C-alpha cells in the first residue's frame, strides 16, 4: 500500500498519507502478536510516559526493544541496538507501547473486561505454546517460553488482557481501514489520471571513474579521514557462543530396529499389508430424491454418467483408487458397502447421506496383492528406527530441559547428557566470522552455525542456556552466550589500505559533484544538456533517454532507478542532480516534457485507485481515533528522560545524568 501511494505522488500529500499508514502499522504491530509478549506491566525504572493512571517505565521500554530487535534480527542478523535505534526502532516501539496502553485505559474507563476463560483460550490457541508434534497446547512449551523470555505467567496473562482490550477498542476503526469507507469515482479520477501521466527527458552521468585519483593521501590526511569515518571501519558486535548439537543420527546404533520390533510392527499393521481392493468410482450427488431417481434411471438405462449429469446441470466427480474406509467417511457406511459390493460397471443408488442422494458407478476394480514380511522388512525397519531415534531425541531434550529448569549450568547439562561442547569463534549475527565476511569471495555461513548465532544474539551472557531447534528432523542445540565483543572500529594500521582507497574515492566523489553542479548550472541557464556534458572535457558516458509513465513506477515498486524517481518530482524544462548509489558519482536529470494523463475512459484503473484511496482514508480515521483516545485518557511524556534513554541505547553520550 505504501508503495502504491509513493508511486502516485512524490508530494507533501503523499508524505502525510504515508504517516497515516505508519500509524496503522504501529497499532497493528501492538495488537495481537503473541511474540510481542515481554516485560508487560513492569514497574521498575523511572516513568517515561504516564497514560492516565498508568506508567510506561524505562524497564518496560528496554524489554520491548529487546524483543523487537530479536524479531528484526531474523531478517537482518547483523543488526545491533544502536543501528535499530538509528533506524527509528526506539521511537516506533515507544509509540506502540503508549498506543496500546492508551487503548487499554480507554477500554477500562468504558467498562470493558476480559474474562479469565478468554485469556485461557488465547494461551491455549497460541502456536508458540503448542507441542510441535500434536499441535495442542503444551505446558512444557509454555514453561520454556516463559524461561526464554524471562517472564511469568501473570505477565503473559496481563499482556494478553491488554492486547485484547486494545483490539476491541480499535476494531471499529480497523473495520473502516479494511474497506468500510466510501471514496467516489470523482475523487479517485484525478489520482488515477496521474498514473497515466508520462514524462520524457534525459540523464547524464558523471562517474567517479572519470575523475583522476590524484596523489596518495599523506599520513595526516589519512588519519583525519579515518577519524571522520570511524563508522566505515567499525566491526559490528560479535559473540563467542558455546554450544552442543544433538542430531537423530547420534542414536543410529542404539535405535536400530530388532527382528522382534519389525515383526511386531508388521503384525500391528496387518491390515495395511493384507490383500485389498481399490476401485475407481464416479458419483453424482443430488439434493432432491425425485431428481436422483430420474437421473439414476437414465444411467442404468445406458446413458453415460457424464451425459446424464450434464443434462441435469450437474458435474460428476471421480474418486481414483478409492478405499472402502475412506469412502465410507466421505459418504456413509451404507453407500460404501453397496459401492464395494457392486461389480465393475455397476450403478448403485440413489442412496442417502447427509450431503444428499448419491448415485455411484464402479468404473474400475483393482485387486492389490498383499505383502509378506520379507517384502516390507526394509521399509518397516527404517520406520521403526526413525521412531526410536525420535523418541531418544525427545527424551534427551526433555532431560536437558529439566536440568536447565533446575538451574543446571551449561557445563553441567552437557556433562549429564554426555554431549560434546564446542566454542565458536567470534561470530556476527548471521553466523559469519570476520575472516569469512572480509574474504574476496564471501561464502555463506554454515546453516547450523547461523541458527546458533541467531540464538546467541537473542541472549545475554548472564542468561541461562537455551535449547534451540535446528531443523525439520528434530535436531537441536544447547546454546549459551559466552562472551560479547562490542562493536568497535578496527585500528587504522589494520585498515590502512582500505582507508586510503576510501580517501581517494571520497576525493573523486567531491570532484564529480563539482562537475555535476557545473553541468546543472549550465543546463538551467539554457545550455542543452549534451553540450553541457561535453563542456566538462571529461570522458563521460553518453546521455540516456528517460521516458516513463507514473503508473510504471507503481508497477516497479521500490525497484525504481533514482533518475526516474527524480524526474517525477521536477518541473518541465528544468534539471536536477542526485547522487548515484554507493557513491559511484552523480546523475544530472533533464525533464523535457510532461504529458498529462486522463483516466476518464479507464474504468478499471479508476476502480483500482479508488480501492487504494479507500484504505488511505480509513487509515486517517484510525489515526484520528487513536489521537482522540490519547486526549481523552491523558498522556504525559518526560521528553528529557525519553531522549536520555534513546541516546544511551544508540551509543551516544548524554552529557551527564
C-alpha positions, 0 to 999 in steps of 0.5 A: 500500500505504501508503495502504491501511494509513493508511486502516485505522488512524490508530494507533501500529500503523499508524505502525510498519507504515508504517516497515516499508514505508519500509524496503522502499522504501529497499532497493528504491530501492538495488537495481537502478536503473541511474540510481542509478549515481554516485560508487560506491566513492569514497574521498575525504572523511572516513568517515561510516559504516564497514560492516565493512571498508568506508567510506561517505565524505562524497564518496560521500554528496554524489554520491548526493544529487546524483543523487537530487535530479536524479531528484526534480527531474523531478517537482518542478523547483523543488526545491533541496538544502536543501528535499530535505534538509528533506524527509528526502532526506539521511537516506533516501539515507544509509540506502540507501547503508549498506543496500546496502553492508551487503548487499554485505559480507554477500554477500562474507563468504558467498562470493558473486561476480559474474562479469565476463560478468554485469556485461557483460550488465547494461551491455549490457541497460541502456536508458540505454546503448542507441542510441535508434534500434536499441535495442542497446547503444551505446558512444557512449551509454555514453561520454556517460553516463559524461561526464554523470555524471562517472564511469568505467567501473570505477565503473559496473562496481563499482556494478553488482557491488554492486547485484547482490550486494545483490539476491541477498542480499535476494531471499529476503526480497523473495520473502516481501514479494511474497506468500510469507507466510501471514496467516489469515482470523482475523487479517485479520477484525478489520482488515477489520471496521474498514473497515466501521466508520462514524462520524457527527458534525459540523464547524464552521468558523471562517474567517479571513474572519470575523475583522476585519483590524484596523489596518495593521501599523506599520513595526516590526511589519512588519519583525519579521514579515518577519524571522520569515518570511524563508522566505515571501519567499525566491526559490528558486535560479535559473540563467542557462543558455546554450544552442543548439537544433538542430531537423530543420527547420534542414536543410529546404533542404539535405535536400530530396529530388532527382528522382534520390533519389525515383526511386531510392527508388521503384525500391528499393521496387518491390515495395511499389508493384507490383500485389498481392493481399490476401485475407481468410482464416479458419483453424482450427488443430488439434493432432491430424491425425485431428481436422483431417481430420474437421473439414476434411471437414465444411467442404468438405462445406458446413458453415460454418467457424464451425459446424464449429469450434464443434462441435469446441470450437474458435474460428476466427480471421480474418486481414483483408487478409492478405499472402502474406509475412506469412502465410507467417511466421505459418504456413509457406511451404507453407500460404501458397502453397496459401492464395494459390493457392486461389480465393475460397471455397476450403478448403485443408488440413489442412496442417502447421506447427509450431503444428499442422494448419491448415485455411484458407478464402479468404473474400475476394480483393482485387486492389490496383492498383499505383502509378506514380511520379507517384502516390507522388512526394509521399509518397516525397519527404517520406520521403526528406527526413525521412531526410536531415534525420535523418541531418544531425541525427545527424551534427551531434550526433555532431560536437558530441559529439566536440568536447565529448569533446575538451574543446571549450568551449561557445563553441567547439562552437557556433562549429564547428557554426555554431549560434546561442547564446542566454542565458536569463534567470534561470530556476527549475527548471521553466523559469519566470522570476520575472516569469512565476511572480509574474504574476496569471495564471501561464502555463506555461513554454515546453516547450523552455525547461523541458527546458533548465532541467531540464538546467541544474539537473542541472549545475554551472557548472564542468561541461562542456556537455551535449547534451540531447534535446528531443523525439520528432523528434530535436531537441536542445540544447547546454546549459551552466550559466552562472551560479547565483543562490542562493536568497535572500529578496527585500528587504522594500521589494520585498515590502512589500505582500505582507508586510503582507497576510501580517501581517494574515492571520497576525493573523486566523489567531491570532484564529480559533484563539482562537475555535476553542479557545473553541468546543472548550472549550465543546463538551467541557464539554457545550455542543452544538456549534451553540450553541457556534458561535453563542456566538462572535457571529461570522458563521460558516458553518453546521455540516456533517454528517460521516458516513463509513465507514473503508473510504471513506477507503481508497477516497479515498486521500490525497484525504481532507478533514482533518475526516474524517481527524480524526474517525477518530482521536477518541473518541465524544462528544468534539471536536477542532480542526485547522487548515484548509489554507493557513491559511484558519482552523480546523475544530472536529470533533464525533464523535457516534457510532461504529458498529462494523463486522463483516466476518464475512459479507464474504468478499471484503473479508476476502480483500482485507485479508488480501492487504494484511496479507500484504505488511505482514508480509513487509515486517517480515521484510525489515526484520528481515533487513536489521537482522540483516545490519547486526549481523552485518557491523558498522556504525559511524556518526560521528553528529557528522560525519553531522549536520555534513554534513546541516546544511551541505547544508540551509543551516544553520550548524554552529557551527564545524568 
